[in-house]
Amino acid sequence: MKSSELLLDAYGRIHETVAEVLEGIDNQVLIRRPAGNGNSIAWLIWHLGRIEDVQVGEAAGLEPVWTSQGFAGRFNLPLNDRDTGYGHSSDQVDAVRAPRQLLLDYYEAVHRQTVQFLNTVDDEALDRIVDIRWDPPVTLGVRLVSTIADCLQHVGQAAYAKGLKPAQARS
C-alpha cells in the first residue's frame, strides 16, 4: 500500500462517518448541546470541515472551499470567514446553525478537494515542510495525520451526541 492510499483510506473514514452521523438527523438534534454546554453536532461537523479545509488546503496551496465555493455566504454565520471554531465561546457554538444538507454539502466539497490533493501526494512530498511556526517545523505528513486525528475525534463526538437522548423534562 502506498502512503497516499493509506491517507485516502483515513480521510475516507472521516467522510463515511460524517455521512452516517448526518443521516436522518433533524434540526433539533443538530443544535442540541450535550449537558447543555457541550458542542452541538452542527458545530462539530462544521468545525471538522473547516479544520480539514484550512489545514489540508493550506498545505496544498489551495484556497479554502469555505470561501472559494461560496459556503461562507450559504452558511451566513455571524463569524469571520477565516474562523474555524478554535477557541469558540458558548455563544459562538450556539451561533453555528445549519441544516443537515448544507453541512453535508460543505463537508463533501472539502473531502473532494482533499482527495484530489492526496491523489498527487507521494512519499517524498510527505517530508516537505509546510509550517515553520513550530519547533520542529511541521511536515506535510505530520499535518495530514494531525488533521485526521482532529477530525476523527470530532466526528466521534458528533456520533456520540447523536446517540444521546434529550434530557427528560422535570415535573
Summary of the structure (lengths in Angstrom):
residues: 171
radius of gyration: 16.6
end to end distance: 58.6
largest distance: 63.5
contacts: 486
relative contact order: 0.20
helix: 65%
strand: 3%
